[in-house]
Amino acid sequence: MKSIFDKSKLLNMNMKNRIIRGALWESLADDKGHMTKELSNIYEELAKGGVGTIITGYAFVTEGEQPNPGMMGIYDDSFISEYKEFTDMIHGYGANIIMQIAYGGFMTKFNVGDRTIWGPSTMENEVTKTWAKEMTKDDIKYLVKAHGDAALRAKKSGFDGVEIHCAHGYLLSQFLSPYYNKRNDEYGGSIENRGRIVFEIFKDIREKVGEDFPILIKLNSADYVKEGGLTQEESLYIAKRLANLGINAIEVSGGNGSIKEVIANNLGASRTKVVLSKDKESYFREYSAKLAEEVDVPVILIGGNRHIDVMEDILNNSKIEYFSLARPLTAEPDLINRWERGDLRKPKCISCNQCYNTPGKRCILNLKKEI
């Protein structure tokens, strides 16, 4: 029987268990994206708490594009020395640390009047009401290079890998989705063309970081919009192409925070009411299991993972290898240690999503206790 506490290896990265802390924007970096003590403390709590691998909140790869305040940055070499100190600290607790890198696009309301916001096509975001400007081919080349340069900085900073953010309505997932991508050139139209920028980014990163540095991707399983979004069949195509190119792991998510229909139907990445029934947990499992059958790279399941018995049933009855948790570890940073000690009570997290409205994205149940 496989266990979530099994040791394994992802490329050359030793995994002390199968639990990964999924990326979560904490909004605690300084205004230039540099590390703060409060932000570092959150990651130290997680590393102490027993999680095997941590994926950071998304870090912006170009200085002029910061989709949200308090995001980590990785857009120039000034970050390397401070992040090296940070990654050394995390490694001291026996945990891995992976940097998620991203370009946000028009899923933002932050500083929208002071910067040009790129998109695959010129259009308004129906939720944020922010306009995106269609990228030129030179813009695309610039962004491809920016991702590769950012990944190399992450490697020099001591991170164990990088994760490309290609989900939830951020720019790269916009390119994949015909809901947003209306281009008529080689970056629009067919799913191969819509995925071209993602493939180019992966290749640029790989060329710069070498073959021994793990590259992961967070990929939408689907947009979950009735008409015009990325479908599961198209997502499978992108995942298989990336597997053939040499991606080291695929973290499966889904939904789009920029589509009102998806939000109204609770089909986003951070769904509520997960704890009402175990049937509602691990809500991307069906697609993830299908993907794991079709690619020869590790598949990471995120989205509503709550109970060990549910995760271990998935682990032993599919080829899914790893599980990401975010909100439960926000509520209980030491949850994994608790489980490993044999205390298998359900997580404190009730999936209310109120943590997103607190300073530092803290669990409101903990804040009430402190008060």
ChimeraX attribute file (.defattr): number of C-alpha atoms within 10 A of each C-alpha:
attribute: neighborCount
match mode: 1-to-1
recipient: residues
	/A:1	7
	/A:2	11
	/A:3	16
	/A:4	19
	/A:5	17
	/A:6	12
	/A:7	12
	/A:8	14
	/A:9	11
	/A:10	13
	/A:11	15
	/A:12	11
	/A:13	15
	/A:14	16
	/A:15	21
	/A:16	19
	/A:17	21
	/A:18	21
	/A:19	24
	/A:20	26
	/A:21	26
	/A:22	24
	/A:23	21
	/A:24	17
	/A:25	18
	/A:26	24
	/A:27	20
	/A:28	22
	/A:29	21
	/A:30	15
	/A:31	14
	/A:32	15
	/A:33	21
	/A:34	18
	/A:35	20
	/A:36	14
	/A:37	9
	/A:38	13
	/A:39	18
	/A:40	17
	/A:41	11
	/A:42	16
	/A:43	21
	/A:44	19
	/A:45	18
	/A:46	24
	/A:47	25
	/A:48	18
	/A:49	19
	/A:50	23
	/A:51	29
	/A:52	24
	/A:53	27
	/A:54	25
	/A:55	23
	/A:56	21
	/A:57	19
	/A:58	25
	/A:59	24
	/A:60	25
	/A:61	25
	/A:62	19
	/A:63	13
	/A:64	12
	/A:65	21
	/A:66	27
	/A:67	23
	/A:68	17
	/A:69	19
	/A:70	22
	/A:71	23
	/A:72	31
	/A:73	26
	/A:74	32
	/A:75	23
	/A:76	14
	/A:77	14
	/A:78	12
	/A:79	19
	/A:80	17
	/A:81	13
	/A:82	13
	/A:83	21
	/A:84	17
	/A:85	12
	/A:86	19
	/A:87	21
	/A:88	15
	/A:89	16
	/A:90	23
	/A:91	17
	/A:92	12
	/A:93	17
	/A:94	17
	/A:95	25
	/A:96	25
	/A:97	25
	/A:98	26
	/A:99	27
	/A:100	28
	/A:101	27
	/A:102	27
	/A:103	25
	/A:104	27
	/A:105	25
	/A:106	29
	/A:107	26
	/A:108	21
	/A:109	15
	/A:110	16
	/A:111	14
	/A:112	16
	/A:113	10
	/A:114	8
	/A:115	11
	/A:116	15
	/A:117	26
	/A:118	22
	/A:119	26
	/A:120	27
	/A:121	20
	/A:122	17
	/A:123	18
	/A:124	16
	/A:125	18
	/A:126	14
	/A:127	15
	/A:128	15
	/A:129	14
	/A:130	18
	/A:131	23
	/A:132	21
	/A:133	16
	/A:134	17
	/A:135	17
	/A:136	13
	/A:137	12
	/A:138	9
	/A:139	12
	/A:140	18
	/A:141	14
	/A:142	12
	/A:143	19
	/A:144	20
	/A:145	18
	/A:146	23
	/A:147	25
	/A:148	23
	/A:149	22
	/A:150	26
	/A:151	30
	/A:152	23
	/A:153	23
	/A:154	26
	/A:155	22
	/A:156	17
	/A:157	21
	/A:158	21
	/A:159	25
	/A:160	24
	/A:161	23
	/A:162	25
	/A:163	24
	/A:164	25
	/A:165	26
	/A:166	26
	/A:167	27
	/A:168	27
	/A:169	26
	/A:170	22
	/A:171	24
	/A:172	25
	/A:173	29
	/A:174	29
	/A:175	28
	/A:176	36
	/A:177	27
	/A:178	21
	/A:179	15
	/A:180	23
	/A:181	23
	/A:182	18
	/A:183	18
	/A:184	11
	/A:185	10
	/A:186	14
	/A:187	21
	/A:188	23
	/A:189	17
	/A:190	14
	/A:191	19
	/A:192	17
	/A:193	18
	/A:194	26
	/A:195	27
	/A:196	18
	/A:197	21
	/A:198	22
	/A:199	19
	/A:200	18
	/A:201	21
	/A:202	22
	/A:203	17
	/A:204	18
	/A:205	25
	/A:206	21
	/A:207	12
	/A:208	17
	/A:209	21
	/A:210	11
	/A:211	13
	/A:212	12
	/A:213	22
	/A:214	23
	/A:215	25
	/A:216	25
	/A:217	24
	/A:218	23
	/A:219	23
	/A:220	30
	/A:221	27
	/A:222	26
	/A:223	32
	/A:224	23
	/A:225	19
	/A:226	10
	/A:227	10
	/A:228	13
	/A:229	21
	/A:230	26
	/A:231	20
	/A:232	17
	/A:233	13
	/A:234	19
	/A:235	23
	/A:236	21
	/A:237	16
	/A:238	23
	/A:239	25
	/A:240	19
	/A:241	16
	/A:242	23
	/A:243	18
	/A:244	12
	/A:245	13
	/A:246	18
	/A:247	22
	/A:248	22
	/A:249	25
	/A:250	27
	/A:251	25
	/A:252	28
	/A:253	27
	/A:254	28
	/A:255	25
	/A:256	26
	/A:257	22
	/A:258	22
	/A:259	21
	/A:260	12
	/A:261	15
	/A:262	18
	/A:263	19
	/A:264	9
	/A:265	11
	/A:266	14
	/A:267	19
	/A:268	22
	/A:269	23
	/A:270	22
	/A:271	19
	/A:272	16
	/A:273	15
	/A:274	21
	/A:275	19
	/A:276	11
	/A:277	8
	/A:278	15
	/A:279	10
	/A:280	16
	/A:281	20
	/A:282	22
	/A:283	21
	/A:284	21
	/A:285	22
	/A:286	13
	/A:287	19
	/A:288	25
	/A:289	20
	/A:290	14
	/A:291	25
	/A:292	18
	/A:293	13
	/A:294	14
	/A:295	19
	/A:296	16
	/A:297	24
	/A:298	21
	/A:299	23
	/A:300	27
	/A:301	30
	/A:302	26
	/A:303	24
	/A:304	27
	/A:305	24
	/A:306	25
	/A:307	17
	/A:308	16
	/A:309	13
	/A:310	14
	/A:311	23
	/A:312	18
	/A:313	13
	/A:314	20
	/A:315	20
	/A:316	13
	/A:317	11
	/A:318	16
	/A:319	21
	/A:320	22
	/A:321	24
	/A:322	22
	/A:323	27
	/A:324	26
	/A:325	21
	/A:326	22
	/A:327	30
	/A:328	22
	/A:329	23
	/A:330	25
	/A:331	22
	/A:332	19
	/A:333	23
	/A:334	18
	/A:335	23
	/A:336	24
	/A:337	14
	/A:338	16
	/A:339	17
	/A:340	12
	/A:341	9
	/A:342	9
	/A:343	11
	/A:344	14
	/A:345	11
	/A:346	14
	/A:347	18
	/A:348	17
	/A:349	21
	/A:350	19
	/A:351	19
	/A:352	16
	/A:353	17
	/A:354	13
	/A:355	21
	/A:356	17
	/A:357	11
	/A:358	14
	/A:359	11
	/A:360	18
	/A:361	19
	/A:362	18
	/A:363	25
	/A:364	19
	/A:365	14
	/A:366	14
	/A:367	12
	/A:368	8
	/A:369	7
	/A:370	7
	/A:371	5
